[in-house]
């Protein structure tokens, strides 16, 4: 009987995704809603798939609306680089009359699949004189791969994609923009940019702090380079 009730609960929550998604969209202004509209079917399907993949013990004793809100929050993160519209927890709290802490707790427990980094394995990178920005990007990715806990196929493939994207970005930026920055700082900033601009959410817990440690510089210098190169 327990399995039947869990199955019924799962069906109810999957059916609730559209209703709650519409409620979120109704709370947006016209401009922001227009950014999301082309992606709503995929966002809805993504959230439904997340719920469908949960185990019975993950669903048991969870509030249905909070579970759906957490799944949609993850879907918004996944599609954020494509929608260009961030949907954050404070907005969801206001739109759905749910507590931030409740949504965040369920999201972290069930859907936050970013692999943490083992900080002890992150080492300051020393480049030789003949190494290029592309070389430095590859060295950074190798270090991040080494330091990534739970090195599953998804995380490793994501890092390789970020490496390729960072190298492509390097070829698109005028060299004069790099003036005043060491190669390793430029490479670290390009890796960070590739991760931020990638079409899906990050697969490892990567911030400017970890990249600053790799580069042997302050976080503020990575942040300054980020602003100078990308205006963000």
C-alpha positions, -999 to +999 in steps of 0.1 A: +000+000+000+029+024+008+043+020-027+008+027-042+004+059-021+040+070-031+031+064-068-001+085-065+019+112-047+045+112-076+017+115-102+001+143-083+033+163-081+042+158-117+007+171-126+013+200-103+044+212-122+024+230-149+002+247-124+030+259-102+051+270-133+021+291-145+019+306-111+055+316-112+051+331-147+021+351-136+043+368-110+068+380-137+065+412-156+058+411-193+094+415-203+107+387-181+078+365-190+087+369-227+122+357-220+110+325-204+081+317-228+101+299-255+117+276-229+087+268-207+079+234-223+115+223-218+117+237-183+084+219-174+096+186-190+130+189-172+113+194-138+089+165-144+119+142-153+136+152-121+106+142-100+102+110-121+137+100-113+133+103-075+132+072-053+102+065-031+122+073+000+131+107-015+094+116-019+081+102+014+071+129+039+080+157+015+055+185+010+043+183-027+044+220-035+079+224-019+092+194-039+078+208-072+092+243-064+127+228-058+125+208-090+115+239-109+142+259-092+168+234-105+152+236-140+155+274-140+192+270-130+197+245-159+182+268-185+193+302-171+220+308-197+194+303-224+165+322-209+187+351-197+163+354-168+176+343-133+148+329-111+161+329-075+147+316-042+135+350-029+113+353-060+100+318-056+092+325-019+071+355-029+055+340-059+045+307-042+042+318-006+067+291+004+097+295+027+131+299+011+147+275+036+122+248+028+127+250-010+165+253-006+167+223+018+148+200-006+168+213-036+201+207-019+190+172-007+176+160-040+187+180-069+220+198-062+244+175-080+274+197-082+305+177-072+326+194-045+363+201-048+389+187-024+407+220-015+438+201-004+443+189-039+441+224-055+476+236-060+491+269-072+500+265-109+534+275-121+537+280-158+569+279-179+578+309-201+568+291-233+533+281-222+503+299-238+469+308-226+455+276-241+481+256-223+472+273-190+435+266-196+443+229-200+464+228-169+436+245-149+411+219-162+434+191-153+438+204-118+401+208-113+395+173-126+420+160-101+404+179-072+368+170-081+352+146-057+328+120-071+345+121-105+315+108-124+312+109-162+289+139-161+313+161-142+344+150-163+326+156-196+314+190-183+349+200-175+362+190-209+334+211-225+344+241-204+380+236-215+369+237-252+346+267-246+373+287-228+398+281-256+372+293-281+365+324-260+403+331-260+403+332-298+374+357-298+389+383-274+412+410-287+447+406-272+448+442-261+421+434-235+447+411-218+471+440-211+484+440-175+473+404-167+494+373-163+486+344-186+474+322-157+450+349-145+436+353-180+432+315-183+415+312-150+391+340-159+383+324-193+375+291-175+352+309-151+335+327-180+330+294-199+314+278-168+291+308-162+281+311-199+276+274-205+240+264-214+235+243-183+242+246-146+277+239-132+285+203-125+312+211-099+313+237-071+335+263-089+338+299-078+364+326-084+380+317-051+391+282-063+404+297-095+423+324-075+440+297-054+450+279-086+464+311-100+482+321-069+465+355-068+437+372-049+400+366-057+397+403-063+422+401-092+402+374-109+370+394-103+387+425-119+399+405-149+363+391-152+349+426-153+375+439-177+371+411-202+333+406-200+319+437-184+300+417-158 
